[in-house]
Amino acid sequence: MLGIDDRHLPEHIRQGKSPRIEAGKFVLSTPSVEDRFSKMIVRSRRIRVLWLLCVLCSLFAFGEFVEGQSGTLTKEENFRAQQNGTLLGQLRAGMSLEVLEATDDWLQFDFDGWIWTRSLQAVNRGAFDLVVSVEGGENIRGGPGGEILGHVEQGTLLETVERVAGWARVHRRAWIWRSSVALFGTDPSGDSAGRSGLTTPSSSVGVGEWAQGFSANAPVLSTPDGDTLATLASSTNLQVLAREGNWTRVRLEGWIWLPEGADEGAGVSDATLASVVAAPDDYRGEVVQWDLQFISLERAEEIRTDFYETEPFLLTRMGDGDQSFVYVAIPPERLGEAQRLDPLERIRVLGRVRTGSARLTGSPILELLSFERIP
């Protein structure tokens, strides 16, 4: 007789096992099939686990790369209570911040600043104990009467950090549009380029000296609270003219194309005082030339929030029957010339409109570019 080769028979037949009967079904179970099925399940689970680990690692790596890093605002931008939520205010270009949380489009951060207490009102809204109560909102500053960091809208809720005479240091957590922030690694020493964009220590460059080593695309502003006039290349040389707190007034020398016969007055607006006052936002940054009557040389008090504290300015009026006042902010290099003016003297002022309506008085404020006496 021929022998039966049981090496290829199912295990239960080789070992004399009987098939199972489950719920009226005849099941011929073989360990080889079960083994293959079990291995498939295990392999599938491993793939899912590995996929999940990859996703978690990616998220962790993204969080490590963004959250906890520092960044600098590349332009003036709104900040909000939530992602695309209630508008809280605006922060100026160059503001440094630290990322707490990040999404594809938004960054969460904390900021502290100082606000004039007359523009605040006490409330009890959970963690918030102050609200901006003044119509039109208020500036937020780096210190009492210090540099302006941005503007906070009326109705914004804030937390008190500390108080000094006339000022409150406040705190708020907020969100800002991610594409407006240039992220960079945190300096282990805790030092960074700071708001000015100057990479060398500010104390190493004195007034009258030339500074080099500015961050690429660092903004040059008309005033600490003014418009961006230009952005710098990393190799730009600037001369330091004066210092006001953390701000430095600088001079840039360079060449631009201006063919002979070009209209040098093409950039001067023909706006009148009445039109500027009627639509102040429309004329901000415009260059105007007005004939004014000088009254006195003044220094700005802290109540004049459109100036930095102690900023020199000319108090003038239009004259010729129009008694409307015009304030002319004086740059440091022009101060000596302005001090030689006589009261009631007529001057022709070329200036840039800082605001068409000062918060305190409603009068326009010009930033002096040049002036000449009218005989």
SEFI-152298 format. One record per residue (C-alpha): x, y, z; residue number from 0. Coordinates in steps of 0.1 Angstrom, whole numbers. Layout:
BEGIN
+-------+-------+-------+-----+
!     x !     y !     z ! seq !
+-------+-------+-------+-----+
!     X !     Y !     Z ! NUM !
...
+-------+-------+-------+-----+
REM end
This chain:
BEGIN
+-------+-------+-------+-----+
!     x !     y !     z ! seq !
+-------+-------+-------+-----+
!     0 !     0 !     0 !   0 !
!    10 !    35 !    -6 !   1 !
!    16 !    54 !    25 !   2 !
!    -3 !    86 !    33 !   3 !
!    19 !   117 !    34 !   4 !
!     3 !   138 !    62 !   5 !
!    29 !   166 !    60 !   6 !
!     6 !   186 !    39 !   7 !
!   -27 !   178 !    57 !   8 !
!   -43 !   203 !    80 !   9 !
!   -31 !   201 !   116 !  10 !
!   -64 !   189 !   130 !  11 !
!   -64 !   160 !   106 !  12 !
!   -27 !   151 !   113 !  13 !
!   -34 !   152 !   150 !  14 !
!   -68 !   135 !   148 !  15 !
!   -87 !   166 !   159 !  16 !
!  -123 !   171 !   151 !  17 !
!  -137 !   201 !   133 !  18 !
!  -156 !   227 !   153 !  19 !
!  -193 !   234 !   149 !  20 !
!  -203 !   269 !   158 !  21 !
!  -239 !   281 !   157 !  22 !
!  -249 !   255 !   131 !  23 !
!  -219 !   262 !   109 !  24 !
!  -193 !   236 !   100 !  25 !
!  -159 !   253 !   105 !  26 !
!  -127 !   237 !    94 !  27 !
!  -101 !   256 !   114 !  28 !
!   -65 !   254 !   105 !  29 !
!   -38 !   271 !   125 !  30 !
!   -19 !   280 !    94 !  31 !
!   -49 !   302 !    82 !  32 !
!   -53 !   316 !   117 !  33 !
!   -17 !   324 !   119 !  34 !
!   -17 !   343 !    87 !  35 !
!   -49 !   361 !    97 !  36 !
!   -34 !   370 !   131 !  37 !
!    -2 !   383 !   114 !  38 !
!   -22 !   404 !    91 !  39 !
!   -41 !   420 !   121 !  40 !
!    -8 !   426 !   140 !  41 !
!     8 !   441 !   108 !  42 !
!   -22 !   463 !   103 !  43 !
!   -21 !   475 !   139 !  44 !
!    16 !   482 !   137 !  45 !
!    10 !   503 !   105 !  46 !
!   -17 !   523 !   123 !  47 !
!     5 !   528 !   154 !  48 !
!    35 !   539 !   133 !  49 !
!    13 !   563 !   113 !  50 !
!    -1 !   578 !   145 !  51 !
!    34 !   581 !   159 !  52 !
!    46 !   599 !   128 !  53 !
!    17 !   623 !   130 !  54 !
!    23 !   630 !   167 !  55 !
!    60 !   635 !   161 !  56 !
!    53 !   659 !   133 !  57 !
!    29 !   679 !   155 !  58 !
!    54 !   678 !   183 !  59 !
!    82 !   690 !   160 !  60 !
!    60 !   718 !   146 !  61 !
!    51 !   729 !   181 !  62 !
!    88 !   728 !   192 !  63 !
!    98 !   748 !   161 !  64 !
!    72 !   776 !   165 !  65 !
!    59 !   777 !   201 !  66 !
!    83 !   793 !   225 !  67 !
!   101 !   811 !   197 !  68 !
!   104 !   849 !   194 !  69 !
!    92 !   869 !   164 !  70 !
!    90 !   904 !   151 !  71 !
!    61 !   921 !   134 !  72 !
!    70 !   930 !    99 !  73 !
!    42 !   955 !    96 !  74 !
!    15 !   972 !   116 !  75 !
!   -11 !   945 !   124 !  76 !
!   -44 !   939 !   142 !  77 !
!   -45 !   917 !   173 !  78 !
!   -76 !   898 !   184 !  79 !
!   -92 !   881 !   213 !  80 !
!   -95 !   848 !   193 !  81 !
!   -84 !   836 !   159 !  82 !
!  -102 !   860 !   136 !  83 !
!  -122 !   871 !   166 !  84 !
!  -130 !   904 !   183 !  85 !
!  -106 !   932 !   174 !  86 !
!   -86 !   944 !   204 !  87 !
!   -62 !   968 !   187 !  88 !
!   -32 !   972 !   166 !  89 !
!     6 !   967 !   172 !  90 !
!    32 !   987 !   153 !  91 !
!    58 !   972 !   130 !  92 !
!    90 !   961 !   148 !  93 !
!    72 !   948 !   179 !  94 !
!    88 !   917 !   194 !  95 !
!    66 !   889 !   208 !  96 !
!    70 !   853 !   220 !  97 !
!    48 !   826 !   205 !  98 !
!    26 !   807 !   230 !  99 !
!     5 !   787 !   205 ! 100 !
!     5 !   784 !   168 ! 101 !
!   -19 !   774 !   140 ! 102 !
!   -14 !   776 !   102 ! 103 !
!   -27 !   811 !   101 ! 104 !
!   -25 !   825 !   137 ! 105 !
!    -1 !   830 !   166 ! 106 !
!   -10 !   834 !   202 ! 107 !
!    11 !   857 !   224 ! 108 !
!    11 !   877 !   256 ! 109 !
!    18 !   914 !   258 ! 110 !
!    23 !   939 !   286 ! 111 !
!    21 !   976 !   283 ! 112 !
!    13 !  1009 !   300 ! 113 !
!   -19 !  1029 !   295 ! 114 !
!   -30 !  1062 !   309 ! 115 !
!   -54 !  1055 !   338 ! 116 !
!   -78 !  1083 !   327 ! 117 !
!   -86 !  1061 !   297 ! 118 !
!   -95 !  1031 !   318 ! 119 !
!  -125 !  1020 !   339 ! 120 !
!  -126 !   994 !   366 ! 121 !
!  -147 !   962 !   358 ! 122 !
!  -152 !   927 !   372 ! 123 !
!  -151 !   903 !   342 ! 124 !
!  -134 !   872 !   356 ! 125 !
!   -96 !   877 !   352 ! 126 !
!  -101 !   911 !   337 ! 127 !
!  -104 !   941 !   360 ! 128 !
!  -100 !   970 !   335 ! 129 !
!  -116 !   981 !   303 ! 130 !
!  -105 !  1008 !   278 ! 131 !
!  -133 !  1034 !   282 ! 132 !
!  -122 !  1064 !   262 ! 133 !
!  -138 !  1069 !   228 ! 134 !
!  -115 !  1060 !   200 ! 135 !
!   -93 !  1038 !   222 ! 136 !
!   -59 !  1046 !   237 ! 137 !
!   -22 !  1041 !   230 ! 138 !
!    -3 !  1014 !   248 ! 139 !
!    32 !  1022 !   257 ! 140 !
!    65 !  1006 !   267 ! 141 !
!    66 !  1026 !   299 ! 142 !
!    47 !  1054 !   317 ! 143 !
!    48 !  1081 !   290 ! 144 !
!    72 !  1059 !   270 ! 145 !
!    74 !  1047 !   234 ! 146 !
!    41 !  1038 !   218 ! 147 !
!    38 !  1000 !   211 ! 148 !
!     4 !  1001 !   196 ! 149 !
!   -32 !  1011 !   200 ! 150 !
!   -60 !   995 !   221 ! 151 !
!   -96 !   997 !   210 ! 152 !
!  -124 !  1010 !   232 ! 153 !
!  -140 !   982 !   251 ! 154 !
!  -109 !   960 !   253 ! 155 !
!  -107 !   941 !   286 ! 156 !
!   -73 !   940 !   304 ! 157 !
!   -56 !   927 !   335 ! 158 !
!   -38 !   950 !   359 ! 159 !
!    -1 !   941 !   365 ! 160 !
!     9 !   971 !   385 ! 161 !
!     2 !  1008 !   389 ! 162 !
!    21 !  1041 !   392 ! 163 !
!     8 !  1076 !   394 ! 164 !
!   -14 !  1082 !   364 ! 165 !
!    -5 !  1049 !   347 ! 166 !
!   -14 !  1012 !   348 ! 167 !
!     7 !   984 !   335 ! 168 !
!   -17 !   959 !   318 ! 169 !
!   -16 !   924 !   304 ! 170 !
!   -36 !   907 !   277 ! 171 !
!   -33 !   873 !   258 ! 172 !
!   -42 !   877 !   221 ! 173 !
!   -39 !   863 !   186 ! 174 !
!   -22 !   878 !   156 ! 175 !
!   -20 !   870 !   119 ! 176 !
!     9 !   846 !   114 ! 177 !
!    21 !   859 !    80 ! 178 !
!    28 !   893 !    96 ! 179 !
!    53 !   879 !   120 ! 180 !
!    89 !   870 !   111 ! 181 !
!    99 !   841 !   134 ! 182 !
!   134 !   834 !   146 ! 183 !
!   152 !   812 !   171 ! 184 !
!   153 !   823 !   207 ! 185 !
!   186 !   837 !   218 ! 186 !
!   198 !   816 !   247 ! 187 !
!   213 !   847 !   264 ! 188 !
!   179 !   863 !   264 ! 189 !
!   192 !   891 !   242 ! 190 !
!   177 !   898 !   208 ! 191 !
!   178 !   924 !   181 ! 192 !
!   149 !   942 !   198 ! 193 !
!   124 !   966 !   184 ! 194 !
!   148 !   988 !   166 ! 195 !
!   163 !   961 !   145 ! 196 !
!   199 !   971 !   155 ! 197 !
!   219 !   940 !   161 ! 198 !
!   248 !   958 !   179 ! 199 !
!   243 !   971 !   215 ! 200 !
!   226 !  1005 !   215 ! 201 !
!   249 !  1019 !   241 ! 202 !
!   279 !  1012 !   218 ! 203 !
!   268 !  1039 !   192 ! 204 !
!   268 !  1075 !   204 ! 205 !
!   250 !  1105 !   191 ! 206 !
!   267 !  1117 !   159 ! 207 !
!   283 !  1083 !   152 ! 208 !
!   274 !  1059 !   124 ! 209 !
!   258 !  1026 !   131 ! 210 !
!   259 !   995 !   109 ! 211 !
!   244 !   960 !   113 ! 212 !
!   207 !   966 !   111 ! 213 !
!   184 !   936 !   106 ! 214 !
!   172 !   932 !    70 ! 215 !
!   138 !   948 !    64 ! 216 !
!   140 !   968 !    96 ! 217 !
!   115 !   996 !    92 ! 218 !
!   124 !  1033 !    93 ! 219 !
!    95 !  1053 !   107 ! 220 !
!    86 !  1090 !   103 ! 221 !
!    81 !  1091 !   141 ! 222 !
!    79 !  1064 !   168 ! 223 !
!    41 !  1064 !   161 ! 224 !
!    44 !  1073 !   125 ! 225 !
!    43 !  1057 !    91 ! 226 !
!    69 !  1034 !    76 ! 227 !
!    91 !  1055 !    52 ! 228 !
!   115 !  1027 !    41 ! 229 !
!   129 !   994 !    50 ! 230 !
!   167 !   988 !    55 ! 231 !
!   191 !   964 !    38 ! 232 !
!   213 !   945 !    63 ! 233 !
!   244 !   965 !    53 ! 234 !
!   228 !  1000 !    57 ! 235 !
!   248 !  1027 !    75 ! 236 !
!   228 !  1052 !    96 ! 237 !
!   240 !  1082 !   116 ! 238 !
!   225 !  1085 !   151 ! 239 !
!   211 !  1121 !   156 ! 240 !
!   192 !  1118 !   189 ! 241 !
!   177 !  1093 !   213 ! 242 !
!   143 !  1092 !   230 ! 243 !
!   140 !  1062 !   253 ! 244 !
!   143 !  1031 !   231 ! 245 !
!   140 !  1051 !   199 ! 246 !
!   168 !  1066 !   179 ! 247 !
!   165 !  1093 !   153 ! 248 !
!   188 !  1085 !   124 ! 249 !
!   201 !  1100 !    91 ! 250 !
!   205 !  1080 !    60 ! 251 !
!   226 !  1092 !    30 ! 252 !
!   220 !  1079 !    -4 ! 253 !
!   212 !  1086 !   -40 ! 254 !
!   179 !  1085 !   -59 ! 255 !
!   171 !  1091 !   -96 ! 256 !
!   158 !  1127 !  -101 ! 257 !
!   164 !  1139 !  -137 ! 258 !
!   169 !  1176 !  -142 ! 259 !
!   137 !  1195 !  -147 ! 260 !
!   117 !  1170 !  -126 ! 261 !
!    89 !  1187 !  -106 ! 262 !
!   104 !  1188 !   -71 ! 263 !
!    71 !  1199 !   -56 ! 264 !
!    52 !  1170 !   -71 ! 265 !
!    50 !  1152 !   -38 ! 266 !
!    34 !  1182 !   -20 ! 267 !
!    -4 !  1180 !   -14 ! 268 !
!   -26 !  1210 !   -20 ! 269 !
!   -48 !  1200 !    10 ! 270 !
!   -61 !  1228 !    31 ! 271 !
!   -63 !  1228 !    69 ! 272 !
!  -101 !  1225 !    67 ! 273 !
!   -99 !  1194 !    44 ! 274 !
!   -73 !  1177 !    67 ! 275 !
!   -94 !  1183 !    98 ! 276 !
!  -125 !  1170 !    80 ! 277 !
!  -109 !  1138 !    69 ! 278 !
!   -79 !  1132 !    92 ! 279 !
!   -73 !  1096 !    82 ! 280 !
!   -73 !  1103 !    45 ! 281 !
!   -44 !  1128 !    48 ! 282 !
!   -21 !  1110 !    73 ! 283 !
!    14 !  1109 !    58 ! 284 !
!     7 !  1135 !    32 ! 285 !
!    32 !  1164 !    27 ! 286 !
!    17 !  1198 !    29 ! 287 !
!    30 !  1234 !    27 ! 288 !
!    12 !  1259 !    48 ! 289 !
!    19 !  1296 !    58 ! 290 !
!    16 !  1298 !    96 ! 291 !
!    20 !  1323 !   124 ! 292 !
!    44 !  1312 !   151 ! 293 !
!    32 !  1317 !   187 ! 294 !
!    55 !  1297 !   209 ! 295 !
!    79 !  1268 !   212 ! 296 !
!    65 !  1241 !   236 ! 297 !
!    73 !  1207 !   251 ! 298 !
!    46 !  1180 !   250 ! 299 !
!    32 !  1169 !   283 ! 300 !
!    22 !  1132 !   289 ! 301 !
!   -15 !  1142 !   283 ! 302 !
!    -7 !  1149 !   247 ! 303 !
!    -7 !  1112 !   235 ! 304 !
!     0 !  1121 !   199 ! 305 !
!    35 !  1132 !   209 ! 306 !
!    62 !  1114 !   229 ! 307 !
!    66 !  1130 !   263 ! 308 !
!    87 !  1162 !   262 ! 309 !
!    88 !  1162 !   223 ! 310 !
!    94 !  1198 !   212 ! 311 !
!    67 !  1214 !   189 ! 312 !
!    57 !  1248 !   175 ! 313 !
!    24 !  1262 !   185 ! 314 !
!    12 !  1280 !   154 ! 315 !
!   -21 !  1293 !   139 ! 316 !
!   -31 !  1299 !   103 ! 317 !
!   -36 !  1337 !   108 ! 318 !
!   -53 !  1361 !    84 ! 319 !
!   -85 !  1358 !   103 ! 320 !
!   -83 !  1320 !   107 ! 321 !
!   -74 !  1313 !   143 ! 322 !
!   -72 !  1275 !   139 ! 323 !
!   -42 !  1261 !   157 ! 324 !
!   -16 !  1238 !   141 ! 325 !
!    11 !  1219 !   160 ! 326 !
!    44 !  1213 !   143 ! 327 !
!    66 !  1186 !   158 ! 328 !
!   103 !  1196 !   157 ! 329 !
!   131 !  1171 !   150 ! 330 !
!   161 !  1175 !   172 ! 331 !
!   184 !  1188 !   144 ! 332 !
!   159 !  1216 !   138 ! 333 !
!   154 !  1226 !   174 ! 334 !
!   182 !  1253 !   174 ! 335 !
!   167 !  1270 !   143 ! 336 !
!   132 !  1269 !   158 ! 337 !
!   144 !  1285 !   191 ! 338 !
!   154 !  1316 !   171 ! 339 !
!   119 !  1323 !   159 ! 340 !
!   101 !  1354 !   172 ! 341 !
!    65 !  1353 !   185 ! 342 !
!    39 !  1362 !   158 ! 343 !
!    65 !  1357 !   131 ! 344 !
!    52 !  1343 !    98 ! 345 !
!    68 !  1311 !    85 ! 346 !
!    62 !  1288 !    55 ! 347 !
!    62 !  1252 !    68 ! 348 !
!    68 !  1221 !    48 ! 349 !
!    56 !  1192 !    69 ! 350 !
!    41 !  1157 !    69 ! 351 !
!     7 !  1152 !    84 ! 352 !
!    11 !  1130 !   116 ! 353 !
!   -26 !  1133 !   124 ! 354 !
!   -53 !  1155 !   111 ! 355 !
!   -70 !  1157 !   145 ! 356 !
!   -51 !  1155 !   177 ! 357 !
!   -69 !  1135 !   204 ! 358 !
!   -66 !  1162 !   230 ! 359 !
!   -76 !  1193 !   209 ! 360 !
!   -87 !  1181 !   175 ! 361 !
!   -60 !  1203 !   158 ! 362 !
!   -37 !  1189 !   131 ! 363 !
!    -1 !  1179 !   139 ! 364 !
!    26 !  1182 !   112 ! 365 !
!    61 !  1167 !   114 ! 366 !
!    85 !  1194 !   103 ! 367 !
!   105 !  1188 !    72 ! 368 !
!   117 !  1224 !    66 ! 369 !
!   106 !  1259 !    72 ! 370 !
!   115 !  1294 !    60 ! 371 !
!   107 !  1329 !    73 ! 372 !
!    82 !  1349 !    54 ! 373 !
!    94 !  1386 !    50 ! 374 !
+-------+-------+-------+-----+
REM end
